[in-house]
Amino acid sequence: MRSLFRAAFGCFLMLWLNTGTAADSGWLQSPQNTHAKVRLQAQPADANAQHTRLLLSVSLEKGWKTYWRSPGEGGIAPSISWQNAAVGKSATWFWPTPSRFDVAGITTQGYHDEVSLPLVFAGKTPETLSGTLTLPVCSNVCILTDYPFSLDLRKSTESEDFSREFAVAMGKVPIAQGLTDKASAGYRSGSLQIDAHRAQGWQKPELFIDTLEGSAFGKPVVKVEGEQLRVTLPVTDEWGDDAGELSGKTVSVVLSDNGLAQQMSLKVGALPAQSVKGIALWQVALMALAGGFILNLMPCVLPVLGMKLGSILQVAERDRQRVRVQFLASSAGIITSLLALALLMTVLRLTHQTLGWGIQFQNPWFIGLMVLVTALFTANLLGLFEINLPSRMTTRLATQKRGGLAGHFAEGAFATLLATPCSAPFLGTAVAFALAASLPVLWGVFLMLGAGMSLPWLMIALWPGLALRLPRPGRWMLRLRLTLGFLMLAACLWLLSLMQNHLSVQTVIIIAALLLLVLTVASARHYGVRSTAAVTGGGLIVAVIIFFGLTFSSGKPSGRDEIRWQPLSEQAIEDALAQNKVVFVDVTADWCVTCKANKYNVLMREDVQKALTENHVVALRGDWSLPSRNITEFLQKRGSVAVPFNQIYGPSQPEGEILSPLLTREAVLQGLKKARGAE
């Protein structure tokens, strides 16, 4: 009797409960991969079987992940190799909103724990869906696993469970609209910028981008200002070099915020020049003018200015007209050289090379040429040889007592070349704006730089009386000329020291010793052994006094840098901020004179050293002496193309505060306190 009752109850349940089933592979697991299991279910969506739905479910062990349709900087997406190729062509994959994973500086896009991927097949499908699923899963290692499957659709009937699961999976797929009411994409060299507006504001926005042929995208930098969102992504080509032009192409992105995601296709436009730093073109022109003018006060240009004063003193008939023409020729050399730099930047941009102020000093051949030129200028100023070339020749290496204007033009050009290792206030902003703007704007900004740098020279050209007030020629001129020669020799030896990045230290020392030996022997033959020995000894004494003066003025008699510098990276900044620490960033280069001045005048001071060695401070340093893709991208993200570059992050400054190129002790100490939140 009891058995009869159970049978009747079972029949009753079968009458009232849905017994439909989808074609189901069950959970598949490979012996070679116990960290993941997969399940495939399929069911025709209508009676005519014109559409078929398939649900791919993936379950992962904790700590393991798989990838989105565009994995990012590493990995591959899940894929299915169909037994019937026509089936694969009719399949449309739907991808839920992914997550972002950052490991060892590499950013990827994918899923963890569990994910279900819906697929829809258009048209009539075969009675059996067969194929092989290839699934990548990664933790500390990556495993690529194949899962053969076969789904018999003839055994599939309408199933409410499958329909519900499929609907839940589709609910996690980004929608076409509803998150943002306005979005745009713009591109400048090495950087893709996406702007979006949302009236409700933003909570925790994230952006995921599909791979674009020929381009690779790095980790997005997200910045929210009220209703406006700005996402900046570094862009390279597939080999890690500079990317080509993206303007005019279309990028596919998913933008998500607080559980809502939207799929968008955006056409990339040229990033307007005004949006690079949020300043108007006329403001940049004034910055370029001021930055060029301040370059004359940098130590890089002082030896050349001394040469120019020496050239005036050597003019036998110091008439106004001659002085005016000489300084106009030097001004023309300055402006022409800066326009030549604009041409160089244009070529580099068109060939997708690295752009930056002073990057020619990363090239050993350029440094070698500058060493040779400064050595010749040194010998000339020391009176070891004179050059009086025919008037038809177009160049002259040094100022002469007679001849044409080519020497004065060369002085202006040489001053410009020596100025490029320096970064003055306003200069970095103007150059960064120019290199990100259109080519006509780039040329205009460099022209203003030339005009600004040549302003002092043009002032003397307009009022030659300023220069003619110097004392009349006399014995003091020889001493001044020798002083200028030693200044130029110091510049030559400094340039030679930069070759340590390309040659061994021993080779550089041997070249420097040979150069000094040749100059000493030539001076002894020209001025006599006694005079040469006296001048050389006096020069060594002055050099020792200056060395010890700089050492003790730094506040540390030993001259040792006690700061625990760590390699610069975006990840290092994020890790330090996550620990509520203050971050001091210093991007420098051996060829950067302003960097050296910052180091010895500010960073080596005892109080600054003490502040930067506190437990709550992390000091990061990047070296741009040689070409570095990471340093270049780091600077470009912050709208800079020049060194020195210093920035301070902290709990009260999570976005970072960029300091002036010319550091001061007060600016560094106050910046550290402000970033920490201290009063």
ZIBEL-V38325 format. One record per residue. SS is DSSP state (alpha for helix, beta for strand, coil for the rest). PSI is psi in whole degrees, -180 to 180 (NA if undefined). NEAR is the number of other ideal C-beta (glycine too) atoms within 10 Angstrom. Layout:
BEGIN
SS_PSI_NEAR / SS_PSI_NEAR
END
This chain:
BEGIN
coil_-43_4 / alpha_-39_6 / alpha_-39_7 / alpha_-38_8 / alpha_-42_9 / alpha_-40_9 / alpha_-41_10 / alpha_-41_9 / alpha_-37_10 / alpha_-40_10 / alpha_-37_9 / alpha_-42_10 / alpha_-38_9 / alpha_-29_9 / alpha_-33_8 / alpha_-23_6 / coil_149_8 / coil_125_11 / coil_10_10 / coil_147_13 / coil_147_15 / coil_156_24 / beta_127_25 / beta_129_18 / coil_-13_19 / coil_175_11 / coil_123_11 / beta_137_16 / beta_138_15 / beta_142_16 / coil_-25_6 / coil_-8_9 / beta_98_16 / beta_7_10 / beta_-4_18 / beta_150_21 / beta_151_18 / beta_158_22 / beta_135_17 / beta_129_25 / beta_142_23 / beta_152_24 / beta_131_23 / beta_143_20 / coil_-15_15 / coil_171_9 / coil_-32_7 / coil_-3_8 / coil_38_17 / coil_-17_13 / beta_137_15 / beta_137_26 / beta_140_19 / beta_140_24 / beta_119_21 / beta_114_23 / beta_136_17 / beta_130_19 / beta_125_16 / beta_147_22 / coil_157_13 / coil_133_8 / coil_-4_11 / coil_153_20 / beta_160_23 / beta_-179_24 / beta_158_23 / beta_178_24 / beta_-30_19 / beta_101_21 / beta_-25_21 / beta_-137_23 / coil_-4_17 / coil_161_14 / coil_174_20 / coil_158_13 / coil_152_18 / coil_146_23 / beta_161_14 / beta_127_21 / beta_110_12 / beta_143_16 / coil_-34_14 / coil_110_14 / alpha_-32_8 / alpha_-31_12 / alpha_-45_20 / alpha_-36_14 / alpha_-27_11 / alpha_-3_17 / beta_136_17 / beta_122_9 / beta_141_16 / beta_128_16 / coil_119_22 / beta_161_19 / coil_127_20 / coil_-175_26 / beta_168_17 / beta_138_15 / beta_132_19 / beta_115_14 / beta_123_14 / coil_40_6 / coil_2_13 / beta_130_14 / beta_131_19 / beta_165_21 / beta_128_27 / beta_-153_25 / beta_153_22 / beta_169_17 / coil_-95_13 / beta_146_9 / beta_146_22 / beta_127_20 / beta_113_23 / beta_143_22 / beta_143_20 / beta_131_16 / beta_126_24 / beta_142_12 / coil_180_12 / coil_133_13 / coil_154_22 / coil_160_15 / coil_-22_13 / beta_128_15 / beta_113_26 / beta_147_14 / beta_-168_19 / beta_122_13 / beta_129_19 / beta_116_15 / beta_121_25 / beta_134_19 / beta_143_23 / beta_146_22 / coil_-113_15 / coil_-24_7 / coil_166_8 / beta_139_15 / beta_133_16 / beta_117_12 / beta_138_18 / beta_137_12 / beta_97_21 / beta_145_13 / beta_162_19 / beta_124_12 / beta_121_22 / beta_105_13 / alpha_-16_18 / alpha_-26_8 / alpha_3_11 / coil_132_22 / coil_169_14 / coil_128_16 / coil_122_19 / alpha_-35_10 / alpha_-46_12 / alpha_-44_21 / alpha_-40_16 / alpha_-45_10 / alpha_-39_17 / alpha_-41_23 / alpha_-40_10 / alpha_-43_12 / alpha_-42_20 / alpha_-28_15 / alpha_-17_10 / coil_-1_16 / beta_135_16 / coil_143_21 / beta_170_11 / coil_-23_9 / coil_165_9 / coil_-20_10 / coil_-51_23 / coil_144_21 / coil_-7_12 / beta_129_11 / beta_149_18 / beta_160_14 / beta_138_25 / beta_155_19 / beta_137_22 / beta_169_23 / coil_115_20 / coil_7_23 / beta_129_22 / beta_129_26 / beta_126_19 / beta_125_23 / beta_139_17 / beta_147_25 / beta_139_14 / coil_122_21 / coil_-33_8 / coil_-4_11 / coil_178_12 / coil_143_20 / coil_-73_11 / coil_72_10 / beta_146_20 / beta_151_18 / beta_135_21 / beta_134_25 / beta_141_23 / coil_150_17 / coil_138_17 / beta_133_18 / coil_127_6 / coil_-2_11 / beta_151_19 / beta_138_18 / beta_136_24 / coil_-167_21 / coil_131_19 / coil_144_20 / beta_116_17 / beta_132_15 / beta_127_12 / beta_130_16 / beta_91_8 / coil_-119_9 / coil_-7_15 / beta_134_14 / beta_135_22 / beta_124_14 / beta_126_22 / beta_129_22 / beta_129_24 / beta_142_22 / beta_131_23 / beta_177_18 / coil_-177_13 / coil_-11_11 / coil_6_7 / coil_2_10 / coil_-179_13 / beta_139_20 / coil_160_22 / coil_-172_12 / coil_126_13 / coil_-13_22 / coil_132_14 / coil_-16_10 / coil_169_16 / beta_131_12 / beta_143_21 / beta_124_15 / beta_155_24 / beta_123_24 / beta_126_26 / beta_154_18 / beta_117_21 / coil_45_12 / coil_-9_9 / beta_134_15 / beta_146_20 / beta_134_19 / beta_131_18 / beta_148_19 / beta_119_11 / beta_132_20 / beta_129_11 / beta_127_20 / beta_171_14 / beta_128_14 / coil_123_21 / coil_140_12 / alpha_-35_21 / alpha_-21_15 / alpha_-5_14 / coil_-45_21 / coil_7_16 / coil_27_8 / coil_158_16 / coil_162_11 / alpha_-38_13 / alpha_-32_8 / alpha_-39_15 / alpha_-38_26 / alpha_-42_20 / alpha_-39_15 / alpha_-41_24 / alpha_-41_28 / alpha_-46_20 / alpha_-42_19 / alpha_-41_24 / alpha_-38_29 / alpha_-43_18 / alpha_-25_18 / alpha_-29_23 / alpha_-22_21 / alpha_-5_13 / coil_148_19 / alpha_-20_17 / alpha_-35_24 / alpha_-15_21 / alpha_-42_16 / alpha_-36_24 / alpha_-37_25 / alpha_-38_17 / alpha_-39_18 / alpha_-40_25 / alpha_-41_21 / alpha_-40_13 / alpha_-35_18 / alpha_-34_21 / alpha_-41_18 / alpha_-25_18 / coil_-6_15 / coil_121_17 / coil_-46_9 / coil_96_5 / coil_70_16 / coil_156_11 / alpha_-44_12 / alpha_-41_8 / alpha_-41_14 / alpha_-42_21 / alpha_-46_17 / alpha_-39_14 / alpha_-45_25 / alpha_-30_27 / alpha_-39_20 / alpha_-41_20 / alpha_-40_30 / alpha_-40_24 / alpha_-37_18 / alpha_-39_25 / alpha_-52_31 / alpha_-42_23 / alpha_-40_15 / alpha_-40_23 / alpha_-34_28 / alpha_-32_15 / alpha_-37_15 / alpha_-38_20 / alpha_-39_21 / alpha_-42_13 / alpha_-45_15 / alpha_-36_23 / alpha_-46_15 / alpha_-43_10 / alpha_-39_17 / alpha_-45_18 / alpha_-25_10 / coil_10_8 / coil_42_16 / coil_172_15 / coil_137_20 / coil_143_23 / coil_159_23 / coil_121_25 / coil_8_23 / alpha_-14_23 / alpha_-20_18 / alpha_-2_21 / alpha_-8_21 / coil_122_13 / alpha_-30_14 / alpha_-39_9 / alpha_-44_17 / alpha_-42_20 / alpha_-42_17 / alpha_-42_14 / alpha_-37_22 / alpha_-44_22 / alpha_-45_13 / alpha_-46_19 / alpha_-32_23 / alpha_-41_20 / alpha_-41_17 / alpha_-40_25 / alpha_-49_24 / alpha_-37_22 / alpha_-45_20 / alpha_-31_24 / coil_-2_21 / coil_19_15 / coil_-21_17 / coil_157_12 / coil_144_9 / coil_118_15 / coil_80_10 / coil_160_15 / coil_152_7 / coil_-22_10 / coil_-19_6 / coil_147_11 / coil_5_10 / coil_156_11 / coil_129_19 / coil_-24_18 / coil_165_22 / coil_135_23 / coil_166_17 / coil_-20_10 / coil_163_9 / coil_-171_16 / coil_-158_16 / coil_1_15 / alpha_-37_18 / alpha_-40_22 / alpha_-38_25 / alpha_-42_23 / alpha_-35_22 / alpha_-44_26 / alpha_-43_26 / alpha_-41_21 / alpha_-38_24 / alpha_-39_26 / alpha_-44_26 / alpha_-40_20 / alpha_-20_24 / alpha_-22_26 / coil_-23_22 / coil_-8_27 / coil_146_25 / coil_111_29 / coil_163_25 / coil_143_13 / coil_-24_21 / alpha_-48_26 / alpha_-43_24 / alpha_-46_23 / alpha_-44_29 / alpha_-41_28 / alpha_-42_24 / alpha_-45_25 / alpha_-43_27 / alpha_-20_26 / alpha_-9_24 / coil_-177_22 / coil_163_14 / alpha_-41_13 / alpha_-39_9 / alpha_-41_18 / alpha_-49_22 / alpha_-38_18 / alpha_-42_18 / alpha_-42_28 / alpha_-31_27 / alpha_-40_17 / alpha_-36_22 / alpha_-45_33 / alpha_-41_27 / alpha_-41_19 / alpha_-43_27 / alpha_-31_29 / coil_-1_26 / alpha_-49_16 / alpha_-37_18 / alpha_-39_26 / alpha_-33_17 / alpha_-42_13 / alpha_-33_21 / alpha_-36_20 / alpha_-37_12 / coil_77_13 / coil_-21_20 / alpha_-25_10 / alpha_-40_14 / alpha_-30_22 / alpha_-6_14 / coil_-4_7 / coil_153_12 / coil_156_8 / coil_155_8 / coil_145_13 / coil_-166_9 / coil_-27_6 / alpha_-22_11 / alpha_-37_15 / alpha_-43_12 / alpha_-41_11 / alpha_-42_14 / alpha_-39_18 / alpha_-38_17 / alpha_-45_15 / alpha_-36_23 / alpha_-40_25 / alpha_-36_19 / alpha_-42_18 / alpha_-34_26 / alpha_-40_22 / alpha_-41_17 / alpha_-39_23 / alpha_-44_24 / alpha_-35_17 / alpha_-45_18 / alpha_-39_23 / alpha_-35_21 / alpha_-25_17 / alpha_-19_23 / alpha_-6_19 / alpha_-23_14 / alpha_-11_17 / coil_-25_16 / coil_167_16 / coil_157_10 / alpha_-40_10 / alpha_-41_8 / alpha_-43_12 / alpha_-42_18 / alpha_-41_14 / alpha_-44_12 / alpha_-44_15 / alpha_-41_16 / alpha_-43_10 / alpha_-41_10 / alpha_-48_18 / alpha_-37_13 / alpha_-44_10 / alpha_-44_13 / alpha_-40_20 / alpha_-46_15 / alpha_-44_11 / alpha_-38_16 / alpha_-39_22 / alpha_-40_15 / alpha_-33_11 / alpha_-43_13 / alpha_-11_18 / coil_153_11 / alpha_-43_11 / alpha_-47_9 / alpha_-41_12 / alpha_-42_18 / alpha_-40_14 / alpha_-46_12 / alpha_-42_18 / alpha_-44_16 / alpha_-42_10 / alpha_-38_11 / alpha_-40_15 / alpha_-40_10 / alpha_-44_10 / alpha_-42_12 / alpha_-41_12 / alpha_-42_10 / alpha_-44_10 / alpha_-42_11 / alpha_-50_11 / alpha_-30_12 / alpha_-44_10 / alpha_-38_13 / alpha_-47_16 / alpha_-27_11 / alpha_-19_12 / coil_-9_22 / coil_2_14 / coil_100_15 / coil_-32_10 / coil_-18_8 / coil_14_13 / coil_143_11 / coil_113_14 / coil_-2_12 / coil_135_19 / coil_82_10 / coil_136_15 / beta_156_13 / beta_141_10 / coil_133_20 / coil_158_14 / alpha_-38_18 / alpha_-39_14 / alpha_-38_16 / alpha_-45_20 / alpha_-42_13 / alpha_-42_13 / alpha_-42_21 / alpha_-35_18 / alpha_-24_8 / coil_13_9 / coil_38_11 / coil_161_19 / beta_138_27 / beta_127_24 / beta_120_26 / beta_131_22 / beta_112_24 / beta_122_24 / beta_177_22 / coil_148_28 / coil_-31_19 / coil_-1_25 / coil_110_27 / alpha_-40_22 / alpha_-35_24 / alpha_-43_26 / alpha_-41_17 / alpha_-42_17 / alpha_-40_25 / alpha_-52_17 / alpha_-28_15 / alpha_-24_17 / alpha_-62_20 / alpha_-24_23 / coil_-1_21 / coil_147_18 / alpha_-44_12 / alpha_-35_11 / alpha_-41_21 / alpha_-42_17 / alpha_-42_13 / alpha_-37_19 / alpha_-5_22 / coil_9_12 / coil_154_13 / coil_-28_6 / coil_6_13 / beta_132_20 / beta_121_23 / beta_121_19 / beta_135_20 / beta_135_14 / beta_135_21 / beta_118_17 / coil_19_27 / coil_-37_19 / coil_158_13 / coil_132_13 / coil_117_18 / alpha_-40_14 / alpha_-44_15 / alpha_-41_22 / alpha_-46_20 / alpha_-39_19 / alpha_-45_23 / alpha_-43_22 / alpha_-38_23 / alpha_-27_16 / coil_16_17 / coil_30_19 / coil_151_22 / coil_15_26 / coil_158_28 / coil_153_29 / coil_152_27 / beta_123_24 / beta_136_23 / beta_145_22 / beta_127_23 / beta_163_22 / beta_178_26 / coil_-34_14 / coil_-4_13 / beta_61_19 / beta_-25_10 / beta_-15_9 / beta_140_15 / beta_124_15 / beta_128_17 / coil_166_20 / coil_149_15 / coil_-34_26 / coil_101_18 / coil_152_22 / coil_154_13 / alpha_-44_15 / alpha_-41_9 / alpha_-41_16 / alpha_-49_22 / alpha_-43_17 / alpha_-36_13 / alpha_-39_22 / alpha_-41_22 / alpha_-43_16 / alpha_-42_16 / alpha_-32_23 / alpha_-24_18 / coil_10_12 / coil_146_11 / coil_NA_4
END
